[in-house]
Amino acid sequence: MATATGAKPHPIFLAGRWVESPDRLVVDNPSNPAEPAGSTFNATPEQYDEAVAAAVVAFETTRVLPAYERGSRSTARSSPSASAPRRPSGFTARSSRWT
């Protein structure tokens, strides 16, 4: 997959929002190292600190939740149009079959 030179880098997801940074990161194409696969950004030290602080807050909120609820919260937060799949009523995870 070729990426046009000068294409806009993909933003990074930081603390619940998409952001850019002045430090661009070119992603190498493993099948053709002479042709970049794309680009994104390296976080600045301030963005890194913000991301760590947001992760600590998120951990305190989600650490008491069952795994299926943690997953649905992170999916909903990272992509507003995505919804986590729900288990149908009557389905149990232990038996992995309908009851």
ChimeraX commands (.cxc) that place a marker at each C-alpha (Angstrom):
marker #1 position 0.00,0.00,0.00 radius 0.5
marker #1 position 1.59,3.21,-1.09 radius 0.5
marker #1 position 1.15,6.46,0.75 radius 0.5
marker #1 position 1.45,9.70,-1.14 radius 0.5
marker #1 position 4.32,11.91,-0.10 radius 0.5
marker #1 position 3.03,14.78,1.97 radius 0.5
marker #1 position -0.15,12.94,3.03 radius 0.5
marker #1 position -1.50,14.12,6.36 radius 0.5
marker #1 position -0.20,11.98,9.25 radius 0.5
marker #1 position -2.72,9.99,11.27 radius 0.5
marker #1 position -3.37,11.72,14.63 radius 0.5
marker #1 position -2.76,9.94,17.95 radius 0.5
marker #1 position -5.57,9.11,20.40 radius 0.5
marker #1 position -4.71,10.73,23.70 radius 0.5
marker #1 position -6.90,11.08,26.79 radius 0.5
marker #1 position -10.11,10.58,24.85 radius 0.5
marker #1 position -9.40,12.79,21.85 radius 0.5
marker #1 position -7.41,12.78,18.60 radius 0.5
marker #1 position -4.37,15.08,18.69 radius 0.5
marker #1 position -1.35,15.99,16.61 radius 0.5
marker #1 position 2.18,16.86,17.63 radius 0.5
marker #1 position 5.11,18.62,15.98 radius 0.5
marker #1 position 7.15,15.37,15.95 radius 0.5
marker #1 position 6.11,13.34,12.89 radius 0.5
marker #1 position 6.78,9.57,12.84 radius 0.5
marker #1 position 7.13,7.86,9.45 radius 0.5
marker #1 position 5.97,4.23,9.49 radius 0.5
marker #1 position 8.14,1.95,7.35 radius 0.5
marker #1 position 6.63,-0.44,4.85 radius 0.5
marker #1 position 8.04,-3.89,5.74 radius 0.5
marker #1 position 7.62,-5.21,2.19 radius 0.5
marker #1 position 9.28,-2.19,0.58 radius 0.5
marker #1 position 11.45,-0.15,2.99 radius 0.5
marker #1 position 12.07,2.52,0.35 radius 0.5
marker #1 position 8.36,3.36,0.34 radius 0.5
marker #1 position 6.76,4.51,3.64 radius 0.5
marker #1 position 3.49,2.85,4.68 radius 0.5
marker #1 position 2.19,6.03,6.31 radius 0.5
marker #1 position 2.87,8.42,9.12 radius 0.5
marker #1 position 1.60,9.42,12.53 radius 0.5
marker #1 position 3.00,11.47,15.41 radius 0.5
marker #1 position 5.25,10.90,18.41 radius 0.5
marker #1 position 3.75,12.33,21.59 radius 0.5
marker #1 position 5.50,15.30,23.18 radius 0.5
marker #1 position 6.62,14.96,26.81 radius 0.5
marker #1 position 3.57,17.01,27.86 radius 0.5
marker #1 position 1.23,14.78,25.86 radius 0.5
marker #1 position 2.89,11.71,27.35 radius 0.5
marker #1 position 2.30,13.03,30.89 radius 0.5
marker #1 position -1.33,13.81,30.01 radius 0.5
marker #1 position -1.83,10.30,28.64 radius 0.5
marker #1 position -0.37,8.68,31.76 radius 0.5
marker #1 position -2.56,10.83,34.03 radius 0.5
marker #1 position -5.66,9.93,31.99 radius 0.5
marker #1 position -4.74,6.23,32.14 radius 0.5
marker #1 position -4.40,6.36,35.94 radius 0.5
marker #1 position -7.85,8.00,36.24 radius 0.5
marker #1 position -9.37,5.45,33.84 radius 0.5
marker #1 position -7.81,2.57,35.75 radius 0.5
marker #1 position -9.26,3.76,39.05 radius 0.5
marker #1 position -12.70,3.89,37.41 radius 0.5
marker #1 position -12.59,0.60,35.51 radius 0.5
marker #1 position -10.57,-1.70,37.75 radius 0.5
marker #1 position -13.65,-2.80,39.68 radius 0.5
marker #1 position -15.70,-3.56,36.54 radius 0.5
marker #1 position -16.06,-7.02,34.98 radius 0.5
marker #1 position -14.00,-7.49,31.81 radius 0.5
marker #1 position -16.99,-7.32,29.45 radius 0.5
marker #1 position -17.98,-3.91,30.85 radius 0.5
marker #1 position -14.41,-2.58,30.64 radius 0.5
marker #1 position -14.27,-3.59,26.98 radius 0.5
marker #1 position -17.56,-1.93,26.11 radius 0.5
marker #1 position -16.50,1.29,27.82 radius 0.5
marker #1 position -13.18,1.49,25.98 radius 0.5
marker #1 position -14.77,0.70,22.62 radius 0.5
marker #1 position -17.48,3.31,23.07 radius 0.5
marker #1 position -14.94,5.92,24.15 radius 0.5
marker #1 position -12.49,5.37,21.31 radius 0.5
marker #1 position -15.06,5.28,18.52 radius 0.5
marker #1 position -18.42,6.95,18.96 radius 0.5
marker #1 position -19.95,5.00,16.08 radius 0.5
marker #1 position -18.74,1.62,17.35 radius 0.5
marker #1 position -20.82,-0.32,19.78 radius 0.5
marker #1 position -19.58,-3.32,21.70 radius 0.5
marker #1 position -21.34,-6.56,20.92 radius 0.5
marker #1 position -23.83,-7.53,23.59 radius 0.5
marker #1 position -24.48,-11.08,24.71 radius 0.5
marker #1 position -28.03,-12.15,23.99 radius 0.5
marker #1 position -30.18,-12.89,27.00 radius 0.5
marker #1 position -30.03,-16.55,27.95 radius 0.5
marker #1 position -26.37,-16.88,26.93 radius 0.5
marker #1 position -23.90,-17.72,29.67 radius 0.5
marker #1 position -20.17,-17.22,29.35 radius 0.5
marker #1 position -19.43,-20.18,31.62 radius 0.5
marker #1 position -21.19,-22.71,29.43 radius 0.5
marker #1 position -20.65,-20.79,26.16 radius 0.5
marker #1 position -24.05,-21.92,25.00 radius 0.5
marker #1 position -27.68,-20.96,25.18 radius 0.5
marker #1 position -29.56,-21.77,28.38 radius 0.5
marker link #1:1,2 radius 0.2
marker link #1:2,3 radius 0.2
marker link #1:3,4 radius 0.2
marker link #1:4,5 radius 0.2
marker link #1:5,6 radius 0.2
marker link #1:6,7 radius 0.2
marker link #1:7,8 radius 0.2
marker link #1:8,9 radius 0.2
marker link #1:9,10 radius 0.2
marker link #1:10,11 radius 0.2
marker link #1:11,12 radius 0.2
marker link #1:12,13 radius 0.2
marker link #1:13,14 radius 0.2
marker link #1:14,15 radius 0.2
marker link #1:15,16 radius 0.2
marker link #1:16,17 radius 0.2
marker link #1:17,18 radius 0.2
marker link #1:18,19 radius 0.2
marker link #1:19,20 radius 0.2
marker link #1:20,21 radius 0.2
marker link #1:21,22 radius 0.2
marker link #1:22,23 radius 0.2
marker link #1:23,24 radius 0.2
marker link #1:24,25 radius 0.2
marker link #1:25,26 radius 0.2
marker link #1:26,27 radius 0.2
marker link #1:27,28 radius 0.2
marker link #1:28,29 radius 0.2
marker link #1:29,30 radius 0.2
marker link #1:30,31 radius 0.2
marker link #1:31,32 radius 0.2
marker link #1:32,33 radius 0.2
marker link #1:33,34 radius 0.2
marker link #1:34,35 radius 0.2
marker link #1:35,36 radius 0.2
marker link #1:36,37 radius 0.2
marker link #1:37,38 radius 0.2
marker link #1:38,39 radius 0.2
marker link #1:39,40 radius 0.2
marker link #1:40,41 radius 0.2
marker link #1:41,42 radius 0.2
marker link #1:42,43 radius 0.2
marker link #1:43,44 radius 0.2
marker link #1:44,45 radius 0.2
marker link #1:45,46 radius 0.2
marker link #1:46,47 radius 0.2
marker link #1:47,48 radius 0.2
marker link #1:48,49 radius 0.2
marker link #1:49,50 radius 0.2
marker link #1:50,51 radius 0.2
marker link #1:51,52 radius 0.2
marker link #1:52,53 radius 0.2
marker link #1:53,54 radius 0.2
marker link #1:54,55 radius 0.2
marker link #1:55,56 radius 0.2
marker link #1:56,57 radius 0.2
marker link #1:57,58 radius 0.2
marker link #1:58,59 radius 0.2
marker link #1:59,60 radius 0.2
marker link #1:60,61 radius 0.2
marker link #1:61,62 radius 0.2
marker link #1:62,63 radius 0.2
marker link #1:63,64 radius 0.2
marker link #1:64,65 radius 0.2
marker link #1:65,66 radius 0.2
marker link #1:66,67 radius 0.2
marker link #1:67,68 radius 0.2
marker link #1:68,69 radius 0.2
marker link #1:69,70 radius 0.2
marker link #1:70,71 radius 0.2
marker link #1:71,72 radius 0.2
marker link #1:72,73 radius 0.2
marker link #1:73,74 radius 0.2
marker link #1:74,75 radius 0.2
marker link #1:75,76 radius 0.2
marker link #1:76,77 radius 0.2
marker link #1:77,78 radius 0.2
marker link #1:78,79 radius 0.2
marker link #1:79,80 radius 0.2
marker link #1:80,81 radius 0.2
marker link #1:81,82 radius 0.2
marker link #1:82,83 radius 0.2
marker link #1:83,84 radius 0.2
marker link #1:84,85 radius 0.2
marker link #1:85,86 radius 0.2
marker link #1:86,87 radius 0.2
marker link #1:87,88 radius 0.2
marker link #1:88,89 radius 0.2
marker link #1:89,90 radius 0.2
marker link #1:90,91 radius 0.2
marker link #1:91,92 radius 0.2
marker link #1:92,93 radius 0.2
marker link #1:93,94 radius 0.2
marker link #1:94,95 radius 0.2
marker link #1:95,96 radius 0.2
marker link #1:96,97 radius 0.2
marker link #1:97,98 radius 0.2
marker link #1:98,99 radius 0.2
view
